[in-house]
Amino acid sequence: MPTITPSDKKPGRDNKKIIIQAKTTEKKISPIQTYQWWNAQTDNELVHQTIATGNYLQKTQQYRIRGASIFSRIYSGKGLMNYALNSKVLDTSNQLPVRRPTMNVTQSCIDTLVSRLTQSKPKPTFLTEAGDYKERHLSKTLNQFVMGEFFRTKAYEQGELILRDGCIFGDGFMKIYEKDKKVCLEKILATEIFADKDDSWYGHPRQLFQFKLCDRNVLAAMYPDAKLDIAKAQKAYVDGSGESSETIADQIIAMEAWHLPSAQDAKDGRHVMVCSDGVIIDEEWQKKTFPFVKMSYNPHAVGYFSQGLVEMLMGTQLGIDTILRTISEAMNLVGVPRVFIDELSKVMETSLNNNVGTIVKYRGTKPSYEVAPCMPLECYDHLQRLITYAYQISGISALAAAAQKPAGLNSGEAIRSYDDLQTDRFAALAKRYDNFYVDLAYQVIGLAREIAERDGEYLTVYPAKDGTQTVDLPKASILEDTYIIQCFDESSLPRDPAGRQAKLSEMLASGEISLQEFRRLSGFPDLEQADKLANALEERILSILDDIVQDGKQPIADVFLLDPTDVATVLAVQYINLYSTAKLEESKLAKIRDFITQIQDLKAQAAPPMPMAQPAPAQGANALPPAAPPPTPNSAVSQVA
């Protein structure tokens, strides 16, 4: 108990020591303080507060898991199993009834949309503003490095699946993490990501949580320091049903949490990974973003999570299913042939069978076969309206879903114009798809630079057009404040071979490109060898000039660099004009000029000798008389006569 001793003494009073005993109650911890896991001081406190925060978010956001399971069932007919659900109704893996009538317009729209947007590969490109040749060369190397990492991690293949997840669940997530001293990419389900609804009201949460079902041995190999805690962790399953425990896999749930720093110099940024029995990772987090890249189909006005195409089409799809089921039942009940026989006619019922050429004897009224109308025409018209409306919502035409073109659209230019109109409908979504790869390039470069600073190097393989080459991560910190990444289409030419050839032929006829550029841009597989041989001279000259600019290599020209168009001199002059304004060293510019001089000397040596001139006639007494001119034909004829 605390004691209070007053220090003032007044005359005339009994100055005795007064002891006041105050009864106090223990200070209660606010519930919100239990969710401030980033302030935990001990491992035990960190584990309990992190798990408590994650369980709270799972409990309050079960509607997201239920909705995602419904959307998955509408798209593919299979429910989404998830361990975050308490209810086991939606966790079943049974397929929908096999004999049910099916017209899955939702799946048709999503598959067509994904196939259309992923035909072109967005290419993140590093751009510098008024940079010198070193920064430009570094940007080129960074471009090769990013494309090499995209090739190694199969970023474009996973990007297609993430775009499909965005159409189904509203958001698709790509996680960027380190494994075996390399950057790795992994597709994450939206149902494994949690953010507080108030914290993410404006779309930018300060903390994020991920629940992941991991193999015990794989996780222990990745984090050997936490091997004992991982070995004692509670076994987990994909959902809460009893059937899910019938498995041979040994898996646990790992929970990962990130808290962004409150300011640039703040120390409250933290990244942890815990399991049921201990801490796996606990480190400071100074980055301004989470290690995820999100692809959203239709972002909401508020909140972190988005609306998917399945959610937008769900009511229409259910209406289509209802009408189809009604039509199917009506056809089974009413739409069957019936035989009408007059009671007074003498017809044997055994003669009414499925045999071919059966002779039916009757007296009186002839038997009649009739089929009653099943459904009114308005029902079929309404079904067609719903199907058309579903395609209109998604922006996919029914012809595009069936890979057909409109009737009468036969010319190549008209087909390309129609294709552009279809693409304009998805301009906003295509922009988000491009930005997805821009953000991914920033994350890949950032993590690779951390690994390179720690280990000394980071190598990747770049798939060039003439084969693969190894690219070392340059010192990206040089461009940290001067570069930006923009996304460009891999090619602005038509995707189909016929349209590509027609467009290039038009550019060649108008003089926009040369024949050499036509060969380089065509890229037809059956002409690849001929085009490679035709462009070999120009590629060799460019390689020599690049070696001068990058490494200062001394050029050595030979007669095989000569051609009637003098392309070596033209390209060398262009390099001088290009790099003179980019602060290229004078020694390298001198080597390019020396290369031009070598080419001119080789041309002079290869030129045929000039014809010898006749000596001038001597003047004086010993000079020979001038030769008489040959007679004209007329004078010769007159002399003969």
C-alpha positions as CSV (number, residue, x, y, z in Angstrom):
1,M,0.0,0.0,0.0
2,P,1.3,3.5,-0.8
3,T,2.0,5.8,2.1
4,I,1.7,9.6,2.0
5,T,3.7,11.7,4.6
6,P,2.7,15.3,4.8
7,S,5.7,17.6,5.1
8,D,4.0,20.8,6.5
9,K,3.8,21.4,10.4
10,K,1.4,24.0,11.8
11,P,1.8,25.6,15.4
12,G,-0.8,24.7,18.0
13,R,-1.5,21.3,16.7
14,D,-0.3,17.9,17.5
15,N,2.4,17.4,15.1
16,K,2.1,13.7,14.9
17,K,3.0,11.7,11.9
18,I,-0.2,11.0,9.9
19,I,-0.2,7.9,7.8
20,I,-3.0,7.7,5.2
21,Q,-3.5,4.3,3.7
22,A,-5.2,4.6,0.2
23,K,-6.9,1.6,-1.2
24,T,-6.0,1.2,-4.9
25,T,-7.2,-1.2,-7.6
26,E,-5.0,-2.8,-10.2
27,K,-4.9,-0.8,-13.4
28,K,-6.9,-2.5,-16.1
29,I,-5.3,-2.8,-19.5
30,S,-7.4,-1.4,-22.3
31,P,-8.5,-4.0,-24.8
32,I,-6.9,-2.0,-27.6
33,Q,-3.5,-2.3,-25.9
34,T,-3.6,-6.1,-26.3
35,Y,-3.7,-5.5,-30.0
36,Q,-0.5,-3.4,-30.1
37,W,1.7,-6.4,-30.7
38,W,4.5,-4.3,-32.2
39,N,5.2,-2.9,-28.7
40,A,5.6,-6.3,-27.1
41,Q,8.8,-6.6,-25.0
42,T,9.1,-10.4,-24.6
43,D,8.7,-13.3,-27.0
44,N,5.8,-14.8,-25.0
45,E,4.0,-11.5,-25.0
46,L,4.7,-11.1,-28.7
47,V,3.3,-14.5,-29.6
48,H,0.1,-14.0,-27.6
49,Q,-0.7,-10.5,-28.7
50,T,0.0,-11.3,-32.4
51,I,-2.2,-14.4,-32.4
52,A,-4.9,-12.6,-30.4
53,T,-4.9,-9.8,-33.0
54,G,-5.1,-12.2,-35.9
55,N,-7.9,-14.2,-34.3
56,Y,-9.9,-11.1,-33.7
57,L,-9.6,-10.0,-37.4
58,Q,-10.6,-13.5,-38.5
59,K,-13.6,-13.5,-36.3
60,T,-14.8,-10.1,-37.4
61,Q,-14.2,-10.7,-41.1
62,Q,-15.6,-14.1,-41.6
63,Y,-18.0,-12.5,-44.1
64,R,-15.1,-12.1,-46.5
65,I,-14.2,-15.8,-46.3
66,R,-17.8,-16.9,-46.9
67,G,-18.2,-14.5,-49.8
68,A,-15.0,-15.8,-51.3
69,S,-16.2,-19.4,-51.0
70,I,-19.5,-18.4,-52.8
71,F,-17.6,-16.6,-55.6
72,S,-15.3,-19.6,-56.1
73,R,-18.3,-21.9,-56.3
74,I,-20.0,-19.6,-58.9
75,Y,-16.9,-19.5,-61.0
76,S,-15.7,-23.1,-60.9
77,G,-18.4,-25.0,-59.1
78,K,-16.1,-25.8,-56.2
79,G,-16.2,-24.1,-52.8
80,L,-13.2,-22.5,-51.2
81,M,-11.8,-24.4,-48.1
82,N,-10.4,-22.1,-45.5
83,Y,-9.3,-22.7,-41.9
84,A,-10.5,-19.3,-40.8
85,L,-14.2,-20.4,-41.1
86,N,-16.0,-21.8,-38.0
87,S,-18.8,-23.0,-40.1
88,K,-18.2,-26.2,-42.1
89,V,-21.1,-25.8,-44.6
90,L,-19.0,-23.9,-47.1
91,D,-15.9,-26.0,-46.5
92,T,-17.1,-29.0,-48.4
93,S,-15.1,-30.1,-51.5
94,N,-18.1,-31.8,-53.2
95,Q,-18.9,-30.7,-56.7
96,L,-22.2,-29.3,-57.7
97,P,-24.8,-31.8,-59.1
98,V,-23.6,-33.2,-62.4
99,R,-27.0,-33.2,-64.1
100,R,-27.8,-29.6,-63.3
101,P,-28.3,-27.3,-66.3
102,T,-25.2,-25.2,-66.8
103,M,-24.6,-21.9,-68.6
104,N,-21.7,-20.4,-66.7
105,V,-21.6,-16.9,-68.2
106,T,-19.4,-15.7,-65.3
107,Q,-16.6,-18.2,-66.1
108,S,-16.9,-17.3,-69.8
109,C,-16.5,-13.6,-69.1
110,I,-13.5,-14.0,-66.7
111,D,-11.6,-16.5,-68.9
112,T,-12.1,-14.2,-72.0
113,L,-11.1,-11.1,-70.1
114,V,-7.9,-12.8,-68.7
115,S,-7.0,-14.2,-72.1
116,R,-7.4,-10.8,-73.7
117,L,-5.4,-8.7,-71.2
118,T,-2.5,-11.2,-70.9
119,Q,-1.9,-11.5,-74.6
120,S,0.6,-8.6,-74.3
121,K,3.3,-8.6,-71.6
122,P,3.8,-5.3,-69.8
123,K,7.5,-4.5,-69.7
124,P,8.7,-2.3,-66.8
125,T,11.3,0.1,-68.1
126,F,13.7,2.3,-66.1
127,L,13.8,5.9,-67.3
128,T,16.2,8.6,-66.3
129,E,15.6,12.3,-66.5
130,A,18.4,14.2,-68.2
131,G,20.9,11.5,-67.2
132,D,24.3,11.0,-68.7
133,Y,25.4,7.9,-70.6
134,K,26.4,6.1,-67.3
135,E,22.9,6.4,-65.9
136,R,21.4,5.4,-69.2
137,H,23.7,2.3,-69.4
138,L,22.7,1.5,-65.8
139,S,19.0,1.8,-66.6
140,K,19.5,-0.6,-69.5
141,T,21.3,-3.0,-67.2
142,L,18.5,-2.7,-64.7
143,N,15.9,-3.4,-67.4
144,Q,17.8,-6.6,-68.3
145,F,18.0,-7.5,-64.7
146,V,14.3,-7.1,-64.1
147,M,13.4,-9.1,-67.2
148,G,15.8,-11.8,-66.1
149,E,14.2,-12.0,-62.7
150,F,10.7,-12.0,-64.2
151,F,11.9,-14.9,-66.4
152,R,13.4,-16.8,-63.5
153,T,10.4,-16.4,-61.2
154,K,7.8,-16.9,-63.9
155,A,6.2,-13.6,-63.1
156,Y,4.1,-13.4,-66.2
157,E,2.6,-16.9,-65.7
158,Q,1.8,-16.1,-62.1
159,G,0.4,-12.7,-63.1
160,E,-2.3,-14.4,-65.2
161,L,-3.5,-16.3,-62.2
162,I,-3.4,-13.2,-60.0
163,L,-5.5,-11.3,-62.5
164,R,-8.0,-14.2,-62.5
165,D,-8.0,-14.1,-58.7
166,G,-8.8,-10.4,-58.9
167,C,-11.8,-11.1,-61.2
168,I,-13.1,-13.8,-58.8
169,F,-12.3,-12.5,-55.3
170,G,-11.8,-8.8,-56.1
171,D,-8.0,-8.8,-55.3
172,G,-5.1,-10.9,-56.3
173,F,-1.9,-10.8,-54.2
174,M,1.7,-11.5,-55.1
175,K,4.2,-11.9,-52.2
176,I,7.9,-11.0,-52.7
177,Y,10.2,-12.8,-50.3
178,E,13.7,-14.2,-50.0
179,K,14.5,-17.9,-50.3
180,D,17.9,-19.5,-50.9
181,K,19.5,-16.0,-51.3
182,K,17.2,-15.3,-54.3
183,V,14.0,-13.3,-54.8
184,C,10.9,-15.5,-54.9
185,L,7.4,-14.7,-55.9
186,E,4.3,-16.5,-54.6
187,K,0.6,-16.1,-55.4
188,I,-1.4,-15.5,-52.2
189,L,-5.1,-16.0,-51.8
190,A,-7.0,-12.9,-50.8
191,T,-8.6,-14.9,-47.9
192,E,-5.2,-15.3,-46.3
193,I,-4.7,-11.5,-46.0
194,F,-6.4,-9.5,-43.2
195,A,-6.4,-5.7,-42.4
196,D,-8.5,-3.9,-39.9
197,K,-11.5,-2.1,-41.6
198,D,-10.9,1.2,-39.7
199,D,-7.2,1.1,-40.2
200,S,-7.7,0.5,-43.9
201,W,-10.7,2.8,-44.4
202,Y,-8.7,5.0,-46.9
203,G,-7.1,2.1,-48.6
204,H,-3.7,2.3,-46.9
205,P,-3.5,0.2,-43.8
206,R,-0.6,0.6,-41.3
207,Q,-0.5,-3.1,-40.4
208,L,-1.2,-6.2,-42.3
209,F,-1.6,-9.9,-41.4
210,Q,-1.2,-13.1,-43.3
211,F,-2.2,-16.6,-42.3
212,K,-0.3,-19.3,-44.2
213,L,-0.6,-23.1,-44.1
214,C,3.0,-24.3,-44.3
215,D,4.8,-27.6,-44.4
216,R,6.6,-28.2,-41.1
217,N,9.8,-29.4,-42.6
218,V,10.1,-26.7,-45.3
219,L,9.5,-24.0,-42.7
220,A,12.1,-25.5,-40.4
221,A,14.6,-25.6,-43.2
222,M,14.0,-22.0,-44.0
223,Y,14.3,-20.8,-40.4
224,P,16.7,-23.2,-38.6
225,D,16.9,-20.9,-35.5
226,A,13.2,-21.6,-34.8
227,K,13.4,-25.3,-35.5
228,L,12.4,-26.4,-32.0
229,D,9.3,-24.1,-31.9
230,I,8.2,-25.2,-35.3
231,A,8.6,-28.9,-34.4
232,K,6.3,-28.3,-31.3
233,A,3.7,-26.2,-33.2
234,Q,0.2,-27.5,-33.4
235,K,-0.8,-29.4,-36.5
236,A,-3.2,-27.6,-38.8
237,Y,-5.6,-28.5,-41.6
238,V,-7.1,-26.7,-44.6
239,D,-10.5,-26.3,-42.9
240,G,-12.5,-27.2,-39.8
241,S,-14.2,-30.3,-41.2
242,G,-13.4,-33.8,-40.0
243,E,-12.5,-35.0,-43.5
244,S,-9.6,-32.5,-43.7
245,S,-7.8,-34.4,-40.9
246,E,-7.6,-37.4,-43.1
247,T,-4.3,-36.5,-44.7
248,I,-0.6,-37.6,-44.8
249,A,0.7,-34.0,-44.8
250,D,2.3,-32.5,-41.7
251,Q,1.4,-28.8,-41.8
252,I,1.2,-25.9,-39.4
253,I,-0.2,-22.4,-39.5
254,A,2.3,-19.6,-39.6
255,M,1.1,-16.1,-38.9
256,E,3.0,-13.1,-40.3
257,A,2.4,-9.5,-39.3
258,W,3.8,-6.2,-40.5
259,H,3.6,-2.8,-38.9
260,L,4.8,0.2,-41.0
261,P,6.9,2.8,-39.2
262,S,4.9,5.9,-38.2
263,A,7.6,8.3,-39.5
264,Q,10.8,8.2,-41.4
265,D,12.9,8.0,-38.3
266,A,10.4,6.1,-36.1
267,K,11.4,2.8,-34.5
268,D,7.9,1.2,-34.3
269,G,8.1,-0.6,-37.7
270,R,8.2,-4.3,-37.0
271,H,7.9,-7.6,-38.9
272,V,7.2,-10.9,-37.1
273,M,6.3,-14.4,-37.9
274,V,4.9,-16.7,-35.2
275,C,3.5,-20.1,-34.8
276,S,1.5,-21.6,-31.9
277,D,4.6,-22.3,-29.9
278,G,7.0,-19.5,-30.5
279,V,8.5,-16.7,-32.6
280,I,10.0,-17.6,-36.0
281,I,11.0,-14.1,-37.2
282,D,11.3,-10.8,-35.3
283,E,12.9,-7.9,-37.1
284,E,12.7,-4.2,-37.6
285,W,10.7,-3.1,-40.6
286,Q,11.8,0.2,-42.1
287,K,10.2,-0.1,-45.5
288,K,7.2,2.1,-46.5
289,T,5.3,-0.7,-48.1
290,F,4.3,-4.3,-47.4
291,P,6.0,-7.1,-49.3
292,F,2.9,-7.6,-51.4
293,V,1.7,-6.3,-54.8
294,K,-2.1,-6.2,-55.2
295,M,-4.1,-6.5,-58.4
296,S,-7.6,-5.1,-57.9
297,Y,-10.5,-5.6,-60.3
298,N,-12.8,-2.8,-59.1
299,P,-11.5,-0.9,-56.1
300,H,-14.2,0.2,-53.6
301,A,-14.6,3.9,-52.7
302,V,-13.3,3.1,-49.2
303,G,-11.5,0.1,-47.7
304,Y,-8.5,-2.0,-48.7
305,F,-10.3,-4.9,-50.4
306,S,-12.1,-4.6,-53.8
307,Q,-15.0,-5.9,-55.7
308,G,-14.6,-8.7,-58.2
309,L,-16.4,-9.5,-61.4
310,V,-18.1,-12.6,-59.9
311,E,-19.7,-10.4,-57.3
312,M,-21.0,-8.0,-60.0
313,L,-22.4,-10.9,-62.0
314,M,-23.7,-13.0,-59.2
315,G,-27.3,-11.8,-59.3
316,T,-27.5,-12.2,-63.1
317,Q,-25.8,-15.6,-63.0
318,L,-28.3,-16.9,-60.3
319,G,-31.2,-15.6,-62.5
320,I,-29.8,-17.5,-65.5
321,D,-29.5,-20.7,-63.3
322,T,-33.0,-20.3,-62.1
323,I,-34.5,-20.0,-65.6
324,L,-32.4,-22.9,-66.8
325,R,-33.6,-25.1,-64.0
326,T,-37.2,-24.1,-64.7
327,I,-36.9,-24.8,-68.4
328,S,-35.2,-28.1,-67.6
329,E,-37.9,-29.2,-65.3
330,A,-40.6,-28.1,-67.7
331,M,-39.1,-30.1,-70.5
332,N,-38.8,-33.2,-68.4
333,L,-42.4,-33.0,-67.2
334,V,-44.2,-31.6,-70.3
335,G,-41.8,-31.7,-73.2
336,V,-42.1,-35.4,-73.9
337,P,-44.1,-37.0,-76.8
338,R,-47.5,-38.5,-76.0
339,V,-49.7,-40.8,-78.0
340,F,-53.4,-40.2,-78.1
341,I,-55.6,-43.2,-78.9
342,D,-59.4,-43.1,-79.3
343,E,-61.1,-45.4,-76.8
344,L,-63.3,-46.8,-79.5
345,S,-60.4,-47.5,-81.9
346,K,-58.9,-51.0,-81.9
347,V,-55.2,-50.3,-81.7
348,M,-52.8,-52.7,-80.0
349,E,-50.6,-50.8,-77.6
350,T,-47.7,-53.2,-78.1
351,S,-47.5,-52.0,-81.7
352,L,-46.5,-48.5,-80.4
353,N,-42.8,-49.1,-79.9
354,N,-39.4,-47.9,-81.0
355,N,-38.9,-50.4,-83.7
356,V,-38.2,-49.2,-87.2
357,G,-40.9,-49.9,-89.8
358,T,-43.5,-51.1,-87.4
359,I,-46.9,-51.8,-88.9
360,V,-49.7,-50.4,-86.8
361,K,-53.2,-51.7,-87.5
362,Y,-56.2,-49.6,-86.3
363,R,-59.9,-49.2,-86.8
364,G,-61.7,-46.0,-86.3
365,T,-59.5,-43.0,-85.3
366,K,-55.9,-43.0,-86.2
367,P,-53.5,-42.6,-83.2
368,S,-51.8,-39.2,-82.9
369,Y,-48.5,-38.1,-81.5
370,E,-48.3,-34.7,-79.8
371,V,-45.8,-32.6,-77.8
372,A,-47.2,-29.9,-75.6
373,P,-45.4,-26.5,-75.5
374,C,-43.0,-26.5,-72.5
375,M,-42.4,-22.8,-71.8
376,P,-43.7,-19.5,-73.3
377,L,-41.4,-17.6,-75.6
378,E,-41.1,-14.8,-73.1
379,C,-39.1,-17.1,-70.8
380,Y,-36.5,-17.8,-73.5
381,D,-36.3,-14.1,-74.4
382,H,-35.7,-13.2,-70.8
383,L,-32.9,-15.8,-70.6
384,Q,-31.3,-14.2,-73.6
385,R,-31.6,-10.8,-72.1
386,L,-29.9,-11.9,-69.0
387,I,-27.0,-13.4,-70.9
388,T,-26.6,-10.3,-73.0
389,Y,-26.7,-8.1,-69.9
390,A,-24.0,-10.2,-68.2
391,Y,-21.7,-9.7,-71.1
392,Q,-22.4,-6.0,-71.1
393,I,-21.5,-5.7,-67.5
394,S,-18.2,-7.4,-68.0
395,G,-17.5,-5.5,-71.2
396,I,-17.0,-8.8,-73.1
397,S,-19.0,-9.3,-76.3
398,A,-20.6,-12.7,-76.9
399,L,-18.7,-12.9,-80.2
400,A,-15.4,-12.3,-78.4
401,A,-16.2,-15.0,-75.9
402,A,-16.9,-17.4,-78.8
403,A,-13.8,-16.2,-80.7
404,Q,-15.9,-14.9,-83.6
405,K,-15.9,-11.6,-85.5
406,P,-18.9,-9.7,-86.6
407,A,-20.4,-10.5,-89.9
408,G,-19.1,-8.4,-92.8
409,L,-15.9,-7.5,-91.0
410,N,-13.3,-8.9,-93.3
411,S,-10.5,-6.4,-94.0
412,G,-7.5,-6.4,-91.7
413,E,-7.7,-2.7,-90.8
414,A,-11.4,-3.1,-89.9
415,I,-10.6,-6.1,-87.7
416,R,-7.8,-4.2,-85.9
417,S,-10.1,-1.2,-85.4
418,Y,-12.7,-3.5,-83.9
419,D,-10.1,-5.1,-81.7
420,D,-9.0,-1.6,-80.4
421,L,-12.6,-0.8,-79.5
422,Q,-12.8,-3.9,-77.4
423,T,-9.5,-3.0,-75.7
424,D,-10.6,0.5,-74.9
425,R,-13.4,-1.0,-72.7
426,F,-10.8,-2.4,-70.3
427,A,-8.4,0.7,-70.4
428,A,-8.7,1.3,-66.6
429,L,-8.2,-2.4,-65.8
430,A,-5.3,-2.7,-68.2
431,K,-3.7,0.3,-66.6
432,R,-4.0,-1.4,-63.1
433,Y,-2.5,-4.5,-64.7
434,D,0.4,-2.6,-66.0
435,N,0.9,-0.8,-62.6
436,F,1.0,-4.2,-61.0
437,Y,4.2,-5.1,-62.9
438,V,5.6,-1.6,-62.2
439,D,5.1,-2.1,-58.4
440,L,6.5,-5.7,-58.7
441,A,9.7,-4.4,-60.4
442,Y,10.2,-1.9,-57.6
443,Q,9.8,-4.6,-55.0
444,V,12.1,-7.1,-56.8
445,I,14.8,-4.5,-57.3
446,G,14.6,-3.4,-53.6
447,L,14.9,-7.0,-52.2
448,A,17.6,-8.0,-54.7
449,R,19.6,-4.9,-53.7
450,E,19.4,-5.9,-50.0
451,I,20.6,-9.4,-50.8
452,A,23.5,-7.9,-52.9
453,E,24.5,-5.5,-50.2
454,R,24.6,-8.4,-47.7
455,D,26.2,-11.1,-49.8
456,G,28.3,-9.0,-52.2
457,E,26.6,-9.9,-55.5
458,Y,23.3,-11.0,-57.1
459,L,23.3,-12.7,-60.4
460,T,20.4,-13.5,-62.8
461,V,20.0,-14.8,-66.3
462,Y,18.6,-12.5,-68.9
463,P,16.9,-14.2,-71.9
464,A,18.2,-12.1,-74.8
465,K,17.1,-12.6,-78.4
466,D,20.4,-14.4,-79.3
467,G,20.5,-16.5,-76.2
468,T,20.8,-16.1,-72.5
469,Q,23.4,-13.9,-70.7
470,T,24.3,-13.4,-67.0
471,V,23.5,-10.0,-65.5
472,D,24.9,-8.8,-62.2
473,L,22.8,-6.4,-60.2
474,P,24.3,-2.9,-60.6
475,K,24.6,-0.4,-57.9
476,A,21.0,0.8,-58.0
477,S,21.6,3.3,-55.3
478,I,23.2,5.6,-57.9
479,L,19.8,5.9,-59.6
480,E,17.8,5.9,-56.4
481,D,16.7,9.5,-56.8
482,T,16.9,9.9,-60.5
483,Y,15.0,7.0,-62.1
484,I,11.3,6.1,-62.5
485,I,9.8,3.0,-63.8
486,Q,7.1,3.1,-66.5
487,C,5.4,0.2,-68.1
488,F,5.3,-0.3,-71.9
489,D,3.8,-2.9,-74.0
490,E,6.3,-5.5,-75.3
491,S,5.2,-4.6,-78.9
492,S,2.9,-2.0,-80.3
493,L,2.4,-4.0,-83.5
494,P,-0.6,-6.3,-84.0
495,R,-0.4,-9.7,-82.2
496,D,-1.5,-11.9,-85.1
497,P,1.1,-12.7,-87.9
498,A,-1.2,-11.5,-90.7
499,G,-1.9,-8.1,-89.0
500,R,1.7,-7.7,-88.0
501,Q,2.9,-8.2,-91.6
502,A,0.2,-5.9,-93.0
503,K,1.2,-3.1,-90.6
504,L,4.9,-3.5,-91.3
505,S,4.2,-3.5,-95.0
506,E,2.3,-0.3,-94.7
507,M,5.2,1.3,-92.7
508,L,7.7,0.1,-95.2
509,A,5.7,1.5,-98.2
510,S,5.3,4.9,-96.5
511,G,9.1,5.0,-95.8
512,E,8.7,5.0,-92.0
513,I,11.0,2.0,-91.7
514,S,13.8,0.5,-93.8
515,L,14.0,-3.0,-95.2
516,Q,16.4,-4.0,-92.5
517,E,14.0,-2.7,-89.8
518,F,11.2,-4.6,-91.5
519,R,13.2,-7.8,-91.3
520,R,14.0,-7.2,-87.6
521,L,10.5,-6.3,-86.6
522,S,8.7,-9.1,-88.5
523,G,10.0,-11.9,-86.2
524,F,8.4,-14.7,-88.2
525,P,9.7,-18.1,-87.1
526,D,10.0,-19.5,-90.6
527,L,12.1,-16.5,-91.7
528,E,14.2,-16.3,-88.5
529,Q,17.4,-17.7,-90.1
530,A,17.2,-15.5,-93.2
531,D,16.4,-12.4,-91.0
532,K,19.3,-13.2,-88.7
533,L,21.8,-13.4,-91.5
534,A,20.4,-10.2,-93.1
535,N,20.8,-8.3,-89.9
536,A,24.2,-9.8,-88.9
537,L,26.3,-6.9,-90.2
538,E,24.3,-4.3,-88.4
539,E,24.3,-6.3,-85.1
540,R,28.1,-6.7,-85.3
541,I,28.6,-3.0,-85.8
542,L,26.3,-2.1,-82.9
543,S,28.1,-4.6,-80.7
544,I,31.5,-2.9,-81.5
545,L,30.1,0.5,-80.7
546,D,28.5,-0.7,-77.5
547,D,31.8,-2.1,-76.3
548,I,33.4,1.3,-76.9
549,V,30.8,3.1,-74.9
550,Q,30.6,0.7,-72.0
551,D,34.1,-0.6,-71.6
552,G,36.3,1.7,-73.8
553,K,37.4,-1.2,-75.9
554,Q,39.7,-0.3,-78.8
555,P,37.8,-1.0,-82.1
556,I,39.4,-3.1,-84.9
557,A,37.7,-2.8,-88.2
558,D,38.1,-5.2,-91.1
559,V,36.8,-5.5,-94.7
560,F,33.8,-7.5,-93.6
561,L,32.3,-4.4,-92.1
562,L,32.0,-2.7,-95.5
563,D,28.8,-2.6,-97.6
564,P,27.5,-0.4,-100.3
565,T,25.2,1.6,-97.9
566,D,28.2,2.4,-95.6
567,V,26.1,1.4,-92.6
568,A,29.1,1.3,-90.3
569,T,29.9,5.0,-90.8
570,V,26.2,6.0,-90.5
571,L,25.8,4.2,-87.1
572,A,29.1,5.5,-85.8
573,V,28.1,9.1,-86.6
574,Q,24.8,8.5,-84.9
575,Y,26.5,7.2,-81.8
576,I,28.7,10.3,-81.7
577,N,25.7,12.6,-81.9
578,L,23.8,10.6,-79.3
579,Y,26.6,10.3,-76.6
580,S,28.1,13.7,-77.1
581,T,25.3,15.3,-75.2
582,A,25.3,12.4,-72.6
583,K,28.7,13.4,-71.2
584,L,30.6,10.5,-72.7
585,E,34.4,10.6,-72.1
586,E,36.4,12.3,-74.8
587,S,38.7,9.2,-75.0
588,K,35.7,7.0,-75.9
589,L,34.5,9.6,-78.5
590,A,38.0,9.6,-80.0
591,K,37.8,5.8,-80.3
592,I,34.5,6.1,-82.2
593,R,36.1,8.6,-84.5
594,D,39.1,6.3,-84.9
595,F,36.6,3.5,-85.9
596,I,35.2,5.8,-88.6
597,T,38.7,6.5,-89.9
598,Q,39.4,2.8,-90.1
599,I,36.3,2.2,-92.1
600,Q,37.2,5.0,-94.5
601,D,40.7,3.7,-94.9
602,L,39.3,0.2,-95.7
603,K,36.9,1.7,-98.2
604,A,39.8,3.5,-99.9
605,Q,41.9,0.3,-100.1
606,A,39.0,-1.7,-101.5
607,A,38.2,0.9,-104.2
608,P,39.4,0.0,-107.7
609,P,42.4,2.0,-109.1
610,M,41.8,5.1,-111.1
611,P,42.5,4.8,-114.9
612,M,46.0,6.2,-116.0
613,A,45.8,9.6,-117.7
614,Q,47.5,10.1,-121.2
615,P,50.7,12.2,-121.0
616,A,50.5,15.7,-122.5
617,P,52.2,16.2,-125.9
618,A,55.7,17.7,-125.8
619,Q,56.4,21.2,-127.1
620,G,59.4,22.2,-129.2
621,A,61.4,21.2,-132.3
622,N,61.4,17.5,-131.6
623,A,57.7,17.4,-131.0
624,L,55.8,14.9,-133.1
625,P,53.2,16.2,-135.5
626,P,49.7,16.0,-134.2
627,A,47.8,12.9,-135.3
628,A,45.3,13.4,-138.0
629,P,41.8,12.9,-137.0
630,P,40.1,9.9,-138.4
631,P,38.1,10.5,-141.6
632,T,34.4,10.9,-141.5
633,P,32.3,8.3,-143.2
634,N,31.3,10.7,-145.9
635,S,34.9,11.7,-146.7
636,A,36.0,8.0,-146.8
637,V,33.3,7.2,-149.3
638,S,34.2,10.1,-151.5
639,Q,37.9,9.1,-151.6
640,V,36.9,5.6,-152.7
641,A,34.8,7.0,-155.4
